[in-house]
Amino acid sequence: MNEARTIAEKNEWISGISLLKQKVTDYNQLIKTRLTFLVVFSAVITYLTASTGSTINWFEVMILALGGTLVVGASNGINQIIEKDFDKLMVRTANRPVATKRMSSTEAGLASLIMGISGVYLIAAFLNPLCGWLSLASLVSYAFIYTPLKRVSPISVFVGAFPGAFPPLLGWVAFTGSITTEAIIFFGVQFFWQFPHFWSIAWILDDDYKRAGFKMLPVYGRNKKSAFQVLIFTSMLLPVGLLPFVEGYTGLVSALVCIAGAGLLIWYALKLYRSCENADAKKLMFASFFYLPLVQIAYLIDKI
């Protein structure tokens, strides 16, 4: 009898651990942890760039990272609630927790509401009100404008690039308390970076997106017109990325990194235009992963 009870308790304990692991995995997928980290990294490194020459307030850095994580997590959670019926149509997203009903829309919605309110409050209360308003605008525009627009028109990528470029703006405003020319320039770099990044992903996943009715490529498919727009927007990274150097905000190191990084992306975008092949879209996508953090680190190094 005691042995049977011990086995039952052990099985129950193992089952509980498995459920806990699954729940952690589900929330990891809900907030898109890796994507959230990249977004928060962009905000934090821009804060550090803005604060060079001054004493860094590490408490503010912590609040920016925590608040940013909560706001981005809320945005991603709302996105998955809205798109739950479409996510299950795509291979890439079919296993998301809300799409598979491992997590109810109510649970995901409540978690997103708590994260969103907490994140905006932390940023507004412990950094500054303008930063709080910007974080709220980012959340609302991403979740309630960009997300539903994806099934309406390819302009969604352009619209989504605005909240997507808010992190460096938030980082700068978190330290300075105001939107300066430098803040707008760093915003612009991340704004234009998103086009080669997301359009190369959309090119590779075009069939998957079409199954869900998402219109992500600029001219409804893998064709020369879409590839030409990718090339044009990618080319903008060269002059925009050099603006901090031209305006005297940063030095030669970041200028060289920007030229090399933008040159590589433009080269891959040109190859995509010539071939319209997935292989070249993948090269552009992988190069874009490295471009933004390397350029932002270079900006920081030049300011130190």
C-alpha positions, 0 to 999 in steps of 0.5 A, a space after each residue: 500500500 505504502 509503495 503504491 502511494 509512493 509511486 502515485 505521489 512520484 508520478 504526480 510530482 513528475 506530472 506537475 513538473 512537466 506541466 510547469 515546464 510546459 507552462 514556462 515554454 508557453 509563456 516563452 512563446 507568448 512573449 517571444 523571448 528572443 525577439 523581446 531581448 533584441 528589442 530591449 537590447 536596442 533600447 538599453 544600448 541607446 540609453 547607454 549611448 545617450 548617457 556617455 559622458 555622464 554617470 550611468 543610472 543603473 536603476 534606470 537601465 534596469 527599469 527600462 529593461 524590465 518595463 520594455 520587456 513587459 511592454 513588448 511581451 504584452 504586444 506579442 501576447 495581444 498579437 497572438 490572441 488576435 491571430 490565433 485562428 490564422 497562426 494555426 494555418 501556418 507551419 511556423 506558428 501552428 504550435 503557439 500556445 493560444 493557437 493550439 489552445 494550450 493557453 486560453 485567450 482569457 489567460 493570454 489576455 489577462 497576462 498581456 493586460 498585466 504586463 502592458 499596464 505594469 510595463 507602461 507604469 514602470 517606464 512612466 513613473 521611474 523614467 519620465 512621462 514622455 517615455 511612458 506615452 511612447 511605450 504605450 503608443 508603441 504597444 497600441 500601434 503594434 497590437 491594434 493597428 499593425 497586427 490587423 493590417 497584415 491581412 489587409 495590405 502590404 503597407 502593414 510592414 511600413 506601418 509596423 516599422 514605426 512601433 518597431 523603431 521605437 526602442 532606440 527612441 525610448 532609450 534616448 528619451 529615457 535618459 534625456 527626457 526629450 525627443 532630440 535630433 539624435 533620437 530621431 536619427 537613431 529611430 530612423 536607422 532602426 526604421 529602415 533596417 526593418 525593411 530588408 529584415 522583415 521583407 527577407 523573412 516574408 520572402 522566405 515564408 511567402 507560402 506560409 503567410 499566404 495560407 493565413 492570408 497575410 500580405 507581407 511582401 510589397 507587391 503580393 509575392 516573390 517577384 522583381 517588383 517586390 525585390 526592387 522595393 527591398 533593394 530601394 529601402 535597403 539602400 536607405 540604410 547607407 545615408 541614414 546610418 551615416 547621419 550620426 557621423 555626418 552630424 558629428 554625434 559619432 566618429 569614424 568607427 561607426 561610420 566604417 561599420 555602417 558603410 560595411 554593414 549597409 554595403 553588405 545588405 545592399 549587395 545581398 538585396 541586389 543579388 535578390 533582385 537579380 535572382 528572386 531566389 530564396 537562397 539570396 533572401 536567406 543571406 539578406 535575412 541573416 546579414 540583417 540579424 547582425 547589422 543592427 546590434 553591430 551598428 548600435 554597438 559601434 555608435 556606443 563605442 564612438 560616444 565613449 
